[in-house]
């Protein structure tokens, strides 16, 4: 997936989680539904944030210098 696509998906998921929380807090939607929507969006967001964009290699941890 390209970096642009990942950025768009994570933005949409973040907005979805935030909007569900907000709408639940002001009583527009049920609190349980808001929690479920926000939780699912957050889980999916966490998955996409872990994925490297197309053409990028995951960074290996750098060895610590010996003292």
N, C-alpha and C positions, 0 to 999 in steps of 0.2 A: 504494500500500500504506500502511496506517495506521502511525503511529509505534509503536503497541503491537505490531502484527504484526512490524514490522522488529525491534523489541527482542526478541521471542520467538524469531524465526528466528536472529538473531545469537547469542543466548544458547545455543540448541541447537547451533549449529555450533561455537561456542567450546568447549562441553562435549565435543562429539564429537571435536574435534581433541585436546583435553587428555586425554580418556579413552583414545584410541588411542595416544597417546604413552606414557601411564602403563602401559597393558596390554602394550605392546611392550617397555617397559623392564624389566618384571618377568617377561617370558617367557610370558605368558598367550596372546598372539598373536604370530605371526611378525613380525620387525622390518620386513621389506619391506612386509607388509600394513599394519602400523601407520603406516609412513611414507606409503604411498599414501592411506590413509584420512585421516590428519592433513593431508596436502598438499591433497587435494581439498576438505576442509572449510574449510581456510584460504583457498583461492582463492575459493570461493563466499562465504565470510564477507567477504572483501575487496570483492567485487562489491556485496553488500548494504549494506555500510558506506558506500559511495559514493553510494547512492541517496537522494534526498530523500524524506521521508515525504509522504503525500498531503496536499495543501493547503499545503505548504511550498515556497517558491521557493529555488533555490540562491542563495547569497550571492555577490554580485559583489565582486571585490577592491576595497578602498578605495584611492583615489588617494593617493599620498604627497605631503605638502606640499613645495613648492619651497623650497629654502634660498637 
